């Protein structure tokens, strides 16, 4: 029987799954985990890809979770980090005592565009598949992280003004920097398993898209990526499908859209100039692909920041 993969495009869709009221802010939400009531029967397996970041601080969780190809180890840790576009697999266990508690911070990437964090967030390794164990925290560290999360919630609860986004972004950066410090400490004492192919793929695509020769060479082909990773194209696509639910070509396009959003929100280049820099001979082809992936045109995306 073929497994159906759901796609959660918005934070509101997660709120529905968890039987929660609509989020107060469409792009950022802090959830009290004790109030989560997944609308899934116990023992039923749910597989999905989410289009937002999830940062969780939880105790006594009532789910068995797989992240990519591997089980996510919650045995000793409290914090977990998941990125957009990555495959999740959850099986709910209702018989949990004591009751689960904690917080889940959901953050849509669109909240970050036009800020420095849109670029720098990719530098946090624990937001990728390389880490599949949760982060252990001392009681003091747990209180620290929980307070930062609540500061974020307090800010979007308040009246939104022109300072709100920057303040929330600053709090998120503080949270991520503390998490990086705590993970580095944990890496010293625990062996972290990682999936080399995914790490190499991300590095290969990042290097390619940051190369000025993109305008000359065009988009990387599946064959090129496969050669860089020393695997066959068919093997790579099959592996990526099993890990992420997406083909190699889809990964290439996602990296392209990510780079396009970065240029649209941080430069004054015209759409035609951006299309050329991204390896498109005709800007119309770029615009069609962008709209097919985002449901809005490049111009509309740029105007959303004005």
Secondary structure, DSSP 4 states (H G I P E B T S, - for coil): -PPP-EEE-SHHHHHHHTT-PPPSSSSEEEEEGGG---SS-TT-EEEEEESEEEEEEEES--EEEEETTEE-B-SS-SEEEE-TTEEEEEEE----SS--EEEEEEEEGGGTTTSTHHHHGGG-GGGSTT--BPBP--HHHHHHHHHHHHHHHHHHHS---TTHHHHHHHHHHHHHHHHHHHHHHHHHHSPPP--HHHHHHHHHHHHHHTSTTHHHH-SPPHHHHHHHHTS-HHHHHHHHHHHHS--HHHHHHHHHHHHHHHHHHH----HHHHHHHTT-SSHHHHHHHHHHHHSS-HHHHHHTT-
